[in-house]
C-alpha cells in the first residue's frame, strides 16, 4: 500500500466526475488556466472569446451586449504577484426582441456562467457556511493558500461578470462577523466561536 496514489486511482477509475479537470486546474497558474476556460466557453456556444490584458471599456461592453455569442477574458497579473481573471459577457442582449425580458435573459446567462465555472469545480467565495450566533452571523475562512476561488456572478452596467483568483495567506482573516441589524462586517483574526 505504500506506493498507492489516490489521485491517480481516482482519475484512472473515474470515481469522481471532475477529478482530472480539478487536478489540472489546481496545478496551473491562472494564465495557463485561461485557455481551458476559453475552450469551455466555446464548448457552451460562445463563438468568439477575446483574451486581453486590458480592462473592459464602453465600446467592448456595447459589443458584448450586441452579440451574446461573445465573451471577454481580462487576465491581470499585479505587482504583488497576484493573478486575476475577469470574465465578461453581455447580460441584456434580448431586450429588443418581442416577448423577451432582459431580466429573464440575464438570469439565464448567469446560470450559464455558473454552469461553466462549476465544470471546473471552482467554489464561490472564500468563507464557509454562515453560523447564526444570536445578534451576529459568523463565517470562517475555509480556503487553503493557492486555492482557486471566484466571486459571485453578477450583473452590473449591462454586463455579467465574475472574478477568478487564488487565495493568498495574509490577505484574509480567519473569521468574518456580520451584525444582523446593521449589516456591518468586522474581520477578526481568531477562530469561529
TAKAMO-V388634 format. One record per backbone hydrogen bond with DSSP energy under -1.0 kcal/mol. CO is the residue of the C=O (numbers start at 1). NH is the residue of the N-H. If there is no record, write none. Layout:
BEGIN
co->{CO & CO}
nh->{NH & NH}
END
This chain:
BEGIN
co->{1 & 5 & 6 & 7 & 8 & 9 & 10 & 18 & 19 & 20 & 21 & 22 & 23 & 25 & 29 & 30 & 33 & 34 & 35 & 36 & 37 & 38 & 39 & 40 & 41 & 42 & 48 & 50 & 52 & 57 & 58 & 59 & 60 & 61 & 62 & 63 & 67 & 69 & 69 & 71 & 72 & 73 & 74 & 76 & 78 & 82 & 84 & 85 & 86 & 87 & 88 & 89 & 92 & 97 & 101 & 102 & 103 & 104 & 105 & 106 & 107 & 108 & 109 & 110 & 111 & 112 & 113 & 114 & 115 & 117 & 118 & 123 & 126 & 131 & 135 & 136 & 137 & 138 & 139 & 140 & 144 & 147 & 149 & 150 & 154 & 156 & 158 & 159 & 160 & 161 & 162 & 163 & 164 & 165 & 167 & 168 & 174 & 175 & 176 & 177 & 178 & 179 & 184 & 186 & 188}
nh->{4 & 9 & 10 & 11 & 12 & 13 & 15 & 22 & 23 & 24 & 25 & 26 & 27 & 28 & 33 & 34 & 37 & 38 & 39 & 40 & 41 & 42 & 43 & 44 & 46 & 45 & 71 & 73 & 75 & 61 & 62 & 63 & 64 & 65 & 66 & 67 & 70 & 47 & 48 & 50 & 88 & 52 & 86 & 84 & 81 & 78 & 76 & 164 & 74 & 162 & 72 & 160 & 95 & 100 & 105 & 106 & 107 & 108 & 109 & 110 & 111 & 112 & 113 & 114 & 115 & 116 & 117 & 118 & 119 & 122 & 121 & 150 & 142 & 138 & 180 & 133 & 178 & 131 & 176 & 128 & 147 & 167 & 165 & 125 & 161 & 159 & 91 & 156 & 89 & 154 & 87 & 151 & 85 & 149 & 146 & 171 & 141 & 188 & 139 & 186 & 137 & 183 & 179 & 177 & 175}
END
